[in-house]
Amino acid sequence: LVRRSAFLCLLAALSGVISLAPGAVAEEDDYISVARQKGANIYCFMRSQGTNHATSWRSAYAVMKRQKTGMGAVFKTSPAHASTMILEEVVENPDIYSGCGVYLDTLF
């Protein structure tokens, strides 16, 4: 009886963890989408206004790091990952970020 009770408790705990997984994935997708958009908006706008790479990059990266909430806040966005996120956003949306492609080489 004790073993069965322990097994049922373990099974209940595992099902609770598994049921949380889809929400965590959706939250991560939302974070990535928002961080990409904000990072690209800030970086491309500042560069188009004549701001140098270093200042534009620091500004965009600072905002991107602060977008994480919930489970995503546990992990830090690396500079390399943030650069890639901006690159992806600009390349996938050339109409929104027209003229920004010329600045992408300075991200790497």
FENRATA-V296123 format. One record per run of one state. SS is the DSSP state (2 for helix, 1 for strand, 0 for the rest). FROM is the first residue (numbers start at 1). TO is the last residue. Records with the same first field share a line. If there is no record, write none. Layout:
SS = FROM-TO ; FROM-TO
This chain:
0 = 1-1 ; 49-52 ; 66-69 ; 75-78 ; 93-100 ; 108-108
2 = 2-48 ; 53-65 ; 70-74 ; 79-92 ; 101-107
